[in-house]
């Protein structure tokens, strides 16, 4: 596991969300911890009201859980897993009360920086990328049936890109049978930029263009706005949410 010396790494961050050009409502949510401890993106599903509520519950429950237990002796791996399970329970509770939202669910991706290092966790197909030395790398794997088929060699990348099931998840929050939450140590070094996003970005903007924008001019805010505009120029068929976290080495607090 790679440890991050938080005393010499400062983080600047930004979060932007846009409904896109097709959908009237925005079912995405995100959160930037004011203390720079953790960052969250969620992409809801299940209709207008359901998707909005599912992503909102997920972000708020994860935020509140991490706030409550951040200083505890719980390992970071277990803490993130428990936070996402608590979010899942929150969505299930809402489903029971509001039957019109019984099919709602959401993806979730988050990164956290604690004394035992940097960590990532995700469920679904919202993604985490790392830009290091001017090169963009996808850190997470989509929890979709198509991504699994691609990994098994049953289909090729060209087929995966247009497959009608490419957005069908085999795991998401809001399911009784949730049995897989991916939590891993995160390799984070000074100079890295991390990007979390909903698939409204990655469905429209190829990785090489994302890399070009993130290595170009401007700060986090400028780059996030440019990425959203590129997604809208390409069709904007879904909600678009981006969280960028820049690392720099200095002696300032996070």
Helices and strands as residue ranges (DSSP letters): G 6-8, E 9-18, E 28-32, E 38-45, H 47-69, H 76-97, G 99-101, E 105-106, E 108-114, E 117-123, E 127-132, E 135-138, H 145-152, H 157-162, E 182-185, E 193-197, H 199-202, H 207-214, H 220-233, E 240-249
